[in-house]
Amino acid sequence: MILCTTMVAIMLYLDRVCLSILGTSIKKDLDFNEVQFANLLSAFFWAYALCQIPAGWIGDRYGPRIALGIYLFFWSLCTGLMGMVSGYGLFLLLRLGCGLFEAGAYPLANGIVRKWVPLSGRGTASGIVAIGGRLGGAIAPMLTNFLAAGASDGWRKPFMIYGLIGMVGAIIFWVWYRDEPSQHPLINQAEIDLINGTNHVPDSSKPGFPNFVALATNLSLWLASIVMILSNFGWIFIITLFPDYLEKVFGTPADTRALYQSLPLYFGIAGMLIGGWWTDRIFRLAGPRWGRSIPMAASRVIVGLSYIVCLFLGDALGVTIMMCIVAAATDMGNPAFWAWCQDVGGKYVGSVVGWGNMWGNLGAAIAPQLFIFIKSYHPDDPQAGWASVFLVCAVVQVIGAVAAMGIDATHPIKMEPNRL
C-alpha cells in the first residue's frame, strides 16, 4: 500500500513541476509575459491550498480508494489538456483544476499511512511516500526536456504523456488499494494485529464535517501551519524560479539548468529517509513531544544558514549545492509534520493535514510573486535582486524554528463529529 501511494506521489510531481521547466518555451510559443507566467505558477498553489480541507475531509469520509482514484484521474486529465490549449484563460483554468484535484493527494496519503502502518513506524512510512514526490520532481526536469526536444511547440508533448500515464495510474490504484487492511485479500490476521496494535477498538463510523472551531483554536496546529508556510518559502524557489535565476544571473544553458534543478530534489529523497528515521528515533527515545518538534526546528535552522551562504557565492554550481542542502533539510523536517498530524488527528487526519497544507501552500502561492516583487527593486542587477530574495528566505526560517519548538504531539485534536 505504501509503494502504491508512493507511485501516486511520483505522478503528482511530474505534473506539478513541468510548467516551470518548460516556462521559456511556453512563454515564447504562446506569447505570455512574465506576470502571466507568474500567475500560472501561483494559480496552482492557490487552488491547491484552498481545497486542502474539503479534499481531506472527502477522503476521511469516503475513503482513499474512491477519492484518491478520482483525484488522480482528473488532475491527470487537466495536465493532458494543458498540452492542447493555445490561450492564457484556458491554460489558467486548467492549472487551477490541477491544484484543485491534487489538493487531496497528501491528506489522503497520510490517511493511508495511518490505516496501514503501526504507530512507531509512521514517520518512516511518511518519508517513503514523500520520496515519491521528490523522485517525480527530480526526474521531471531532464525527462521533460527530453520529451519536449525538437519542435518549437514540443513543450506540449510532456503534458499529454504525463496526463495519460496518470489516468492509467488512477485505474491501477483503484484496483489494488483497499481502505482497510482487513478488506485486502492478500493480508493475514497477524498483519492486521501488528498494524492495529493490541488495544485497537474498531470504529466503523464515518467522520462528520471537520470542526473548524477545534482546528482554529489549537495552538500546536497554528504553530505547525507557520512552520509549513515558512518551509515552503524556502523550498518553493527550487521548483519554480530556480531555472530563471540560473539563466538570468549566470547564463546557464537549458540542459545544465535542468540538471541543476534536478539535483536538489534527489538530495530531498535522502532528506526524507533521514527525516522519517530521525523523527521515529527521537519519538522512541524522548517521546512524541520532542520526536516531532526537534526535527522540524532543526531543519529550519539548516535551511536558513544555507540561504545565508548563497549570499557569498558567485557561481551556479555553488548555489546549486546550497539548494541541495535546502532541499535535504526541508525534507528532513516534513515526515515529522505528517507523523504529528497522524498522532493528533485520529480519523480526521486528512482534515488536519489539509489544514496545515492549506497554510503551507498559501505560502507557496504567495512566494513566487513576492520574490519577483522583491527582485524588481534591482532591475539592472539581477544578482542583487536575488540576493535580497535569499536574505528574506533565510530570515523567515528563524521564525519557523521557534514555532516548531512549541508543537506538542501529546494532545490530540478533539473534534466532536458533526454528521452530514
C-alpha positions in Angstrom: 0.0 0.0 0.0 2.9 2.4 0.8 4.5 1.6 -2.5 1.3 2.2 -4.3 0.9 5.5 -2.6 4.5 6.4 -3.4 3.8 5.8 -7.1 0.9 8.3 -6.9 3.2 10.9 -5.4 5.7 10.4 -8.3 2.9 11.2 -10.8 1.8 14.2 -8.6 5.2 15.9 -9.0 5.8 15.0 -12.6 2.6 17.0 -13.4 3.3 19.8 -10.9 6.8 20.9 -11.9 6.8 20.5 -15.7 5.3 24.0 -16.1 8.3 25.8 -14.6 10.7 23.6 -16.6 9.0 24.4 -19.9 8.4 28.1 -19.0 10.8 29.6 -21.5 9.3 27.6 -24.4 5.7 28.2 -23.3 6.2 32.0 -22.9 7.7 32.2 -26.4 5.2 30.0 -28.2 2.1 31.4 -26.6 3.4 35.0 -26.1 2.9 35.0 -22.3 4.6 37.8 -20.4 6.4 37.4 -17.0 3.3 38.4 -15.0 1.0 36.0 -16.8 3.5 33.2 -16.3 3.9 34.0 -12.6 0.1 33.9 -12.3 0.1 30.4 -13.8 2.7 29.3 -11.3 0.8 30.8 -8.4 -2.7 29.7 -9.6 -1.9 26.1 -8.9 -0.9 26.8 -5.3 -4.0 29.0 -4.6 -6.4 26.2 -5.7 -4.2 23.6 -4.0 -4.1 25.4 -0.7 -7.8 26.4 -0.5 -9.1 23.0 -1.4 -6.9 21.1 1.1 -9.5 20.8 3.9 -12.5 19.8 1.8 -10.4 17.4 -0.1 -9.0 15.9 3.1 -12.5 15.5 4.6 -13.8 13.8 1.5 -11.0 11.3 1.8 -11.7 10.8 5.5 -15.4 10.2 4.9 -15.4 8.2 1.7 -12.0 6.6 1.8 -8.9 7.0 -0.3 -9.8 4.2 -2.8 -12.6 6.2 -4.4 -11.5 9.7 -3.5 -7.8 9.5 -4.4 -8.6 7.5 -7.6 -10.9 10.2 -8.8 -8.4 13.0 -7.8 -5.6 11.3 -9.7 -7.7 10.7 -12.8 -8.9 14.3 -13.0 -5.6 16.1 -12.2 -4.0 14.0 -14.9 -6.8 14.9 -17.3 -6.2 18.6 -16.6 -2.5 18.1 -17.2 -3.0 16.4 -20.5 -5.4 19.1 -21.7 -2.8 21.8 -20.9 -0.7 20.3 -23.7 -3.6 21.1 -26.2 -4.5 24.8 -25.3 -3.4 28.0 -27.0 -4.9 30.7 -24.9 -4.0 32.1 -21.5 -7.5 31.9 -20.0 -8.0 28.2 -20.6 -4.4 27.5 -19.5 -5.1 29.3 -16.2 -8.3 27.4 -15.7 -6.7 24.0 -16.3 -3.8 25.0 -13.9 -6.4 25.8 -11.3 -8.0 22.4 -12.0 -4.7 20.7 -11.3 -4.4 22.4 -8.0 -8.0 21.6 -7.0 -7.6 17.8 -7.6 -4.1 17.5 -6.4 -5.2 19.0 -3.1 -6.4 15.6 -2.0 -3.2 13.8 -2.6 -1.2 14.3 0.6 -4.1 14.5 3.1 -5.3 11.1 1.7 -1.7 9.7 1.7 -1.5 10.5 5.4 -4.8 8.7 6.0 -3.3 5.6 4.1 -0.2 5.7 6.4 -2.4 5.9 9.5 -4.5 2.9 8.3 -1.7 0.7 7.1 1.3 1.4 9.4 1.9 0.8 13.1 2.3 4.0 15.2 6.1 3.6 15.8 6.8 3.4 12.0 4.6 6.3 10.7 7.5 8.8 10.3 9.5 6.4 8.2 6.4 5.4 6.1 5.5 9.1 5.6 9.1 9.7 4.4 8.9 6.9 1.9 5.6 8.2 0.4 7.1 11.7 0.2 10.2 10.3 -1.5 7.8 9.6 -4.4 7.1 13.3 -4.8 10.7 14.2 -4.7 11.6 11.5 -7.1 9.0 12.7 -9.5 10.3 16.2 -9.2 13.9 15.1 -9.5 13.4 13.1 -12.8 11.0 15.7 -14.2 13.4 18.3 -15.4 15.6 16.1 -17.6 12.8 13.8 -18.7 10.6 16.7 -19.6 13.3 18.5 -21.6 14.0 15.2 -23.4 10.3 14.7 -24.3 10.0 18.3 -25.4 13.0 18.4 -27.6 12.6 19.1 -31.3 9.7 21.3 -32.5 9.0 24.8 -31.2 5.8 23.5 -29.6 7.4 20.4 -28.3 6.5 21.5 -24.8 3.0 20.1 -25.4 4.2 16.5 -25.6 5.2 16.1 -21.9 1.9 17.4 -20.6 0.0 14.9 -22.8 2.2 12.0 -21.9 2.1 12.7 -18.1 -1.6 13.1 -18.3 -2.1 9.8 -20.0 0.2 8.0 -17.5 -1.7 9.5 -14.6 -5.1 8.4 -15.9 -3.9 4.8 -16.3 -2.3 5.0 -12.8 -5.7 6.0 -11.3 -7.2 2.8 -12.6 -4.4 0.7 -11.2 -4.7 2.4 -7.8 -8.4 1.7 -7.6 -7.9 -1.9 -8.5 -5.1 -2.5 -5.9 -5.8 -0.3 -2.9 -8.2 -1.1 0.0 -9.4 1.4 2.6 -9.0 -1.1 5.5 -6.3 -3.7 5.9 -8.9 -6.3 6.7 -10.5 -5.8 3.2 -7.5 -6.8 1.2 -7.4 -10.4 0.0 -3.6 -10.7 0.5 -3.4 -9.7 4.2 -3.5 -12.1 7.2 -4.7 -11.7 10.7 -1.2 -11.4 12.2 -0.5 -8.4 9.9 -3.8 -6.8 10.9 -2.9 -7.2 14.6 0.5 -5.7 14.0 -0.9 -2.7 12.2 -3.7 -2.0 14.7 -1.9 -2.8 18.0 -3.2 -4.8 20.9 -5.5 -2.1 22.3 -7.3 -1.3 19.0 -11.0 -0.8 19.2 -12.7 -0.9 15.7 -14.6 2.2 14.7 -16.6 1.9 11.5 -18.3 5.3 11.9 -17.5 7.9 9.3 -16.3 11.3 10.4 -18.6 14.3 10.1 -17.6 17.6 8.6 -14.4 19.0 10.3 -15.0 21.0 13.4 -13.4 24.3 12.4 -13.5 25.7 15.9 -11.4 22.8 17.1 -8.9 23.3 14.3 -8.8 27.1 14.6 -8.2 27.1 18.3 -5.5 24.5 18.5 -2.1 26.3 19.2 0.1 23.4 18.0 -1.8 23.3 14.7 -1.3 27.0 14.2 2.4 26.6 15.0 2.7 23.7 12.6 1.0 25.8 10.0 3.5 28.6 10.4 6.3 26.1 10.0 4.7 24.8 6.8 4.3 28.3 5.4 7.9 29.2 6.0 9.2 25.8 4.9 7.6 26.4 1.5 9.1 29.9 1.4 12.5 28.3 1.4 11.7 25.4 -0.8 9.3 26.7 -3.5 12.1 28.7 -5.1 13.7 25.4 -6.3 10.8 24.1 -8.3 9.5 27.5 -9.7 12.1 30.2 -10.2 15.5 28.5 -9.8 15.8 27.9 -13.6 15.0 31.5 -14.3 17.6 32.5 -11.6 20.3 30.4 -13.2 19.6 31.8 -16.7 19.4 35.5 -15.7 22.3 35.6 -13.2 24.8 33.0 -14.7 23.5 32.5 -18.2 23.3 28.7 -17.6 22.3 26.7 -20.7 19.0 24.9 -20.7 20.4 21.3 -20.3 22.5 22.4 -17.4 19.6 24.2 -15.8 17.6 21.0 -16.0 20.4 19.1 -14.3 20.9 21.7 -11.6 17.1 21.9 -10.8 17.0 18.1 -10.5 19.9 17.7 -8.1 18.3 19.3 -5.0 15.3 17.0 -5.4 17.5 13.9 -5.3 19.0 15.2 -2.1 15.5 15.7 -0.9 15.0 12.0 -1.2 17.9 11.4 1.2 16.4 14.0 3.5 13.0 12.2 3.6 14.7 8.9 4.5 16.8 10.5 7.2 13.9 12.6 8.5 11.5 9.7 8.7 14.1 7.6 10.6 15.1 10.7 12.7 11.6 11.5 14.0 10.7 7.9 14.8 14.1 7.5 16.6 13.5 10.6 18.8 9.9 9.5 19.3 11.1 6.3 20.8 13.9 7.9 22.9 12.2 11.1 24.1 8.5 10.7 23.4 6.2 12.3 20.9 6.6 15.9 22.2 10.3 16.2 21.1 10.1 13.5 18.5 8.1 15.7 16.2 9.2 19.3 17.2 13.0 18.8 17.2 13.3 17.6 13.5 11.0 20.4 12.3 13.0 23.1 14.2 16.5 21.8 13.2 15.5 21.6 9.6 14.5 25.3 9.6 17.9 26.3 11.0 19.8 24.4 8.3 17.7 26.0 5.5 18.3 29.5 6.9 22.0 29.0 7.1 22.2 27.6 3.5 20.5 30.7 2.1 22.9 32.9 4.0 25.9 31.1 2.4 24.3 31.7 -1.0 24.9 35.4 -0.5 28.6 34.9 -0.6 28.7 32.6 -3.7 29.4 33.7 -7.2 28.9 30.6 -9.4 25.9 28.5 -10.4 27.3 25.2 -9.1 28.0 26.6 -5.6 24.4 27.9 -5.3 23.1 24.6 -6.6 25.0 22.8 -3.8 23.3 25.1 -1.3 19.9 24.4 -2.8 20.7 20.7 -2.4 21.2 21.3 1.3 18.0 23.4 1.4 16.0 20.6 -0.2 17.5 17.9 2.0 17.0 19.9 5.2 13.4 20.8 4.3 12.6 17.2 3.6 14.2 16.1 6.9 11.5 18.1 8.7 8.5 17.0 6.6 8.0 13.5 7.9 7.8 14.9 11.5 4.9 17.1 10.4 3.0 14.3 8.7 3.6 12.0 11.6 2.4 14.7 14.0 -0.8 15.0 12.1 -1.3 11.2 12.3 -0.6 11.4 16.1 -3.2 14.1 16.8 -5.7 13.8 14.0 -7.3 10.4 14.6 -9.8 9.6 11.9 -9.8 13.3 11.0 -6.1 13.0 9.9 -7.0 14.1 6.3 -8.6 17.3 7.6 -5.7 18.1 10.0 -3.1 17.5 7.2 -5.4 19.6 4.9 -5.4 22.5 7.4 -1.6 22.5 7.6 -1.1 22.0 3.9 -3.6 24.8 3.2 -1.5 27.4 5.0 1.8 25.9 3.7 0.6 26.2 0.1 -0.7 29.7 0.6 2.9 30.5 1.4 3.9 28.7 -1.8 1.3 30.7 -3.8 2.5 34.0 -2.4 6.2 33.3 -2.6 6.9 33.4 -6.4 5.1 36.7 -6.9 6.7 38.1 -3.7 10.2 37.0 -5.0 9.5 38.7 -8.3 8.4 41.9 -6.5 11.5 41.9 -4.3 14.0 41.5 -7.1 12.2 44.1 -9.2 13.9 46.7 -6.9 17.1 45.8 -8.7 16.1 45.8 -12.4 19.6 46.4 -13.7 21.3 44.0 -11.3 19.7 40.5 -11.2 22.3 39.1 -8.8 21.5 41.9 -6.2 17.8 41.3 -6.7 18.1 37.6 -6.0 20.4 38.2 -3.0 17.5 40.2 -1.4 15.2 37.2 -2.0 17.8 34.8 -0.4 18.1 37.1 2.6 14.3 37.1 3.1 14.2 33.2 2.8 16.9 33.0 5.5 15.4 35.3 8.0 11.9 33.7 8.0 13.4 30.3 8.8 14.3 31.6 12.3 10.6 32.3 12.9 9.8 28.8 11.7 12.4 27.2 14.0 10.9 29.0 17.1 7.4 28.0 16.1 8.4 24.3 15.6 9.7 24.1 19.2 6.2 24.8 20.5 4.5 21.9 18.7 3.1 19.2 21.0 2.1 15.8 19.8 0.8 14.6 23.2 -2.5 16.4 22.9 -4.9 15.0 20.2 -7.2 17.5 18.5 -10.6 16.7 19.8 -13.2 17.2 17.1 -16.7 16.1 18.0 -18.4 14.6 14.9 -20.8 16.9 13.1 -22.5 14.4 10.8 -23.8 15.3 7.4 
